[in-house]
Amino acid sequence: MSRQAAEQAAAGTQRPEEQKWMQVSGLKKYFPAAGSTIFNRRYVKAVDDVSFDIRQGETLGLVGESGCGKSTLGRTLIRLYQPTAGEILFDGKDLGSLGGREMKDMRRRMQFIFQDPSASLNPRKTVRDILMEPYRIHNVGTEKEREERARFLMDRVGLESYYFSRYPHEMSGGQKQRVGIARALALRPELIVCDEAVSALDVSIQAQVINLLEELQEEFSLTYLFISHNLSIVHHISDRVAVMYLGKIVEIGPHDAIYERPAHPYSQALIAAIPSGDRREDRERILLTGDVPSPVNPPAGCRFHTRCQRCGAICRQETPPLREVEKDHFAACHFVGGSAAADPEQQITASAEK
């Protein structure tokens, strides 16, 4: 847990508005599917009716299989993608209602670190120009002050001064990602979305960048949405973890609860697949059968029911809401939280009677 969040929790001073510093309600992001026509509209439902909150000063990890909508959710959250529907409240302001100028001002408070540092840096610009560009766009300081700030950022992320005049192709992957981190810090944001920020790096470099992100979080009072498919890294860096499957969040809670007591069958399968460094530990693997359904035509009811060994009749017909399993720990399954009938057939019969 970040130092700021730990101190607030220990002191018991977190007010309700601090708990819900960023609120996401019913967020959807659909893309036109290949082959879609004006007479036959078909959409890829990348993010479909997602609701959660991010608390100031924390790191919220977002995990799931490739293609589940993690990156789309992160980009939609800060309006790199325009939401199809839903509400995003950031510090009390609805991002969806902001115009171009208002959103430009809001972008100073939220930034993005991309997965591929090579693709996210302009190959025709030097590191100097890349780091000074945010100040020019937002008209911050004089040219001399911008250069001084850019040099400070380089030093803070561990880059030597001679890289200032280099182009991205002259740097390694880890060095380019440090430039990306420095650029994200330029305007002193409050929220940073880290989209697979270390997945393209060597393992040794991953550890260095993770340590750097943790140091910067304490120094600059940052809040992270950390998107990754690496469950071990997410466990290390996150305060809370959200698990995503086929466009929906199926479980969210404190990282220890998710890793030690996963409630949703999909989360249980993911946690069971984490390699153990202890050969004496006998961890039972959970093998998921079948393929992930298409986001163009997701299954009715619970989207995981086509691969779930716990599936009952209600799972094929009704979408389960997020239910509280324990304090601050929620899972979207009909058979967790003490609210479902023991017999799936009884549950669907009771639902039909209503």
Rosetta blueprint (number, residue, H / E / L):
1 M L
2 S L
3 R H
4 Q H
5 A H
6 A H
7 E H
8 Q H
9 A H
10 A H
11 A H
12 G L
13 T L
14 Q L
15 R L
16 P H
17 E H
18 E H
19 Q H
20 K L
21 W L
22 M E
23 Q E
24 V E
25 S E
26 G E
27 L E
28 K E
29 K E
30 Y E
31 F E
32 P E
33 A L
34 A L
35 G L
36 S L
37 T L
38 I L
39 F L
40 N L
41 R L
42 R L
43 Y E
44 V E
45 K E
46 A E
47 V E
48 D E
49 D E
50 V E
51 S E
52 F E
53 D E
54 I E
55 R L
56 Q L
57 G L
58 E L
59 T E
60 L E
61 G E
62 L E
63 V E
64 G L
65 E L
66 S L
67 G L
68 C L
69 G L
70 K H
71 S H
72 T H
73 L H
74 G H
75 R H
76 T H
77 L H
78 I L
79 R L
80 L L
81 Y L
82 Q L
83 P L
84 T L
85 A E
86 G E
87 E E
88 I E
89 L E
90 F E
91 D L
92 G L
93 K E
94 D E
95 L H
96 G H
97 S H
98 L L
99 G L
100 G H
101 R H
102 E H
103 M H
104 K H
105 D H
106 M H
107 R H
108 R H
109 R H
110 M E
111 Q E
112 F E
113 I E
114 F L
115 Q L
116 D L
117 P H
118 S H
119 A H
120 S H
121 L L
122 N L
123 P L
124 R L
125 K L
126 T L
127 V H
128 R H
129 D H
130 I H
131 L H
132 M H
133 E H
134 P H
135 Y H
136 R H
137 I H
138 H L
139 N L
140 V L
141 G L
142 T L
143 E H
144 K H
145 E H
146 R H
147 E H
148 E H
149 R H
150 A H
151 R H
152 F H
153 L H
154 M H
155 D H
156 R H
157 V L
158 G L
159 L L
160 E L
161 S H
162 Y H
163 Y H
164 F H
165 S H
166 R L
167 Y L
168 P H
169 H H
170 E H
171 M L
172 S L
173 G H
174 G H
175 Q H
176 K H
177 Q H
178 R H
179 V H
180 G H
181 I H
182 A H
183 R H
184 A H
185 L H
186 A L
187 L L
188 R L
189 P L
190 E L
191 L E
192 I E
193 V E
194 C E
195 D E
196 E L
197 A L
198 V L
199 S L
200 A L
201 L L
202 D L
203 V H
204 S H
205 I H
206 Q H
207 A H
208 Q H
209 V H
210 I H
211 N H
212 L H
213 L H
214 E H
215 E H
216 L H
217 Q H
218 E H
219 E H
220 F H
221 S L
222 L L
223 T E
224 Y E
225 L E
226 F E
227 I E
228 S L
229 H L
230 N L
231 L H
232 S H
233 I H
234 V H
235 H H
236 H H
237 I H
238 S L
239 D L
240 R E
241 V E
242 A E
243 V E
244 M E
245 Y E
246 L L
247 G L
248 K E
249 I E
250 V E
251 E E
252 I E
253 G E
254 P E
255 H H
256 D H
257 A H
258 I H
259 Y H
260 E H
261 R L
262 P L
263 A L
264 H L
265 P H
266 Y H
267 S H
268 Q H
269 A H
270 L H
271 I H
272 A H
273 A L
274 I L
275 P L
276 S L
277 G L
278 D L
279 R L
280 R L
281 E L
282 D L
283 R L
284 E L
285 R L
286 I L
287 L L
288 L L
289 T L
290 G L
291 D L
292 V L
293 P L
294 S L
295 P L
296 V L
297 N L
298 P L
299 P L
300 A L
301 G L
302 C L
303 R L
304 F L
305 H H
306 T H
307 R H
308 C L
309 Q L
310 R L
311 C L
312 G L
313 A L
314 I H
315 C H
316 R H
317 Q L
318 E L
319 T L
320 P L
321 P L
322 L L
323 R E
324 E E
325 V E
326 E E
327 K L
328 D L
329 H E
330 F E
331 A E
332 A L
333 C L
334 H L
335 F L
336 V L
337 G L
338 G L
339 S L
340 A L
341 A L
342 A L
343 D L
344 P H
345 E H
346 Q H
347 Q H
348 I H
349 T H
350 A H
351 S H
352 A H
353 E H
354 K L
